[in-house]
Amino acid sequence: MLFSALTPFVFAAVVFAQTPPNFSPNVTSTLQVKFGTKSVTPGMALTKAETAKIPTIGTSDEALNGTYIFFMIDLDVPGSLVGGAAGSRVTNLHCLLTGFTSSTMATNSLFTLTTKDTSPKAYVGPAPPVENPPYAHKYVEILYAQPAGFKVPSTQTSAVSRGIGFNLTAFVAEAKLAEPVRANWFSVTG
């Protein structure tokens, strides 16, 4: 009986979890992410080879109005690789692109978001190190509405350039971004 009482809550968690466990901000709307022909479902395991090139992103339920900023962040870089404590994990910004707009017609059930921008940080594919035991790095993709006249805050330019230790919360606050609109995530093991 307990199983049947909890079942709706378990399914609700699966349906609404578009970001990894314990990740903030929590986002409930799915950003469709495709590497080649492979569509990412939240938490899907992929390989370095599959994720080497920038993904196609979009929405399946509606075309989005406006302009958007796309982030991709590795949440699990070993702290020891960058002078941190053994066993700790730090972030690495893999992509920060601006100027995304949505197609108005769906192709293969996808309203594709595209940009001509190649900055502030061009896409770098996942390349987690081999670890013993193997460790699956979580990569979150998150989409924010882009304010008119958006520029990376001067206090954040070195953090974006460096990538390692990127603090999304601080960036969002300083850039005065609203709540994220879409997200997804996958994992890659070194």
N, C-alpha and C positions, 0 to 999 in steps of 0.2 A: 504494500500500500504506500509506503514511503516513496518508493521509486516513482509511482504514478503522480504523487503530489509534487515531487521535485522536477519532473520531466519538463514542464513548461519553462521553468527558470533556467534550466541547463540549455535548452534550445534558444531561449531569449539571449543568453550570454553569447552563444555562438553567432547568432544573427547580428548582434549589435557590436561585437568586438572587432573593430576594424584596425585597431592598434594593439601592440603587444601588451601582455599582462604587466601591470605596474607602470605603464608608460603614461605620461601626462604631457599634453592634454589627451583625454579619451575622445575619440571621434567615432560617430555612429554611422556615417554615410560612407559608402564604399567608393574609393578611387579605383577605377579599373586600371590595371597595370598589365601590360603584355610584353613579354620578351619574345620577339619573333611571333610564332603562332601560339605560344604557351601563355595562357591567362593565369594570373596569380590569384590564388585564394588566400585570405589572411592566414599567415603562418606556414605557407607552403615551403618545402625544402627545395632549393634550386642549387645549381652548380656555378662555379666561377665562370665557366665557358658560356653557360646559358645567359648569364647576366653581364657579360663583357661590354655589350653595347647598350646605349640609353634605351629605356623602354618606351613604348607607346603608352600614353595615358589618356584617360577619358572617363566618360560616364555612360551608364547603360539605361538609366531611367529618365533622363532629361538632358537637354542642352543647357549648359550654364551660360548666363549672361555676365559680361564684364571681363576683366583681365585678372590673371592668377599668377601666384608664385609657387614654384614646386621645390620641395626639399627632399633629399634622400640622405638618411643618417644611419651609420653603423652604431649600434648601441653597445657593442661588446668588444672593443679593442682592449687587449690585455694592458693594464696599467704599467706593467713591468717593461713593456716595449718603449714607453715614453717617459721613463724615469719615475713612474708611480710605484706604489706598493704592490708586491706580489699578491696575486689573487684579486686585485681591484680591476674594475672595468671602466673605460672612458669612452666617449663618443668620438666619431670621426664624420665630418660633413663630406659626403660623396658628391653632392650636387645641390646647387642653388641657382635655379633659372627663373627668369621673370618673363612677363609678356605673353603668357599662355592665354589663348582664346579658344572657344569651343566651336566646332562645326555645328551648323544648324540642321544638318541631315545626318542620320545615323548610317554608318556603313558597317555591315555585319553586326548590327545591334550595338554599335559603339559610336557615341558622339565624341570624336577625337579632339583632344586639346593639343594645340601646336603653338610653337614659338619660333621666331627667327633669332632670338637672343642666344648667345653662347656664354653669357656671364650673369652674375658675378662669379660663379664657380661652375665650370663645365663638368659634365658627368665623368666620373671615374668609377669603373666597375669594381665590384667587391673582390678583394684579394686577402681574405683572412689567413693568418699564418696557421701552419700545422701545429696543433696542440695535443698534448698527451695528458689526459684523455681528450679525444676530439671534442671540440666546442662549437656549437652552432651559433654563429653571429646573427643577431636580429637586425634587419634593415627596414626602417620605417620610411614610407613615402607619404608625404603630407602636403596638402594643397591649401593655400590661404588666398583670400581675395587680395588683389594688389591695389593699394591706395593710389589715387592720381598723383603723379609726380614722384613716385616711389624711388628712393635711393637707399642703398645700404647705409645705415647710420655710421658716421665716422668712427665711433667707438667700437664698431663691430667689423671694420674692414680687415684688420689683422686676424681676427678669429675666423672669418670666412676664408681668408687666404690660407691660413694654417690648417684649418679643418679639425685637427686633433683637439679634443676637449671642447668642441663646439657646444654652446649652451643655447638650445632652442628657446627656452623660456626667457632668457635675458635678451636674445635677439628680438623676439616677438614684442616684448615690452618696449624696448628702445625704438623699434621700427613702428610702434603703434599699430600693429596688425590686429584685426578682429579675430574671433574664434576661427579655428580651421574649418574648412567646409567638407573636405574628403580626406580619406587616408586608406592605407593598405600596408601590409608588411610581409616579408618573406625571410627565410634564413638560408645562409650559406655556411658550410663547414669547411675549414681549412684542410 
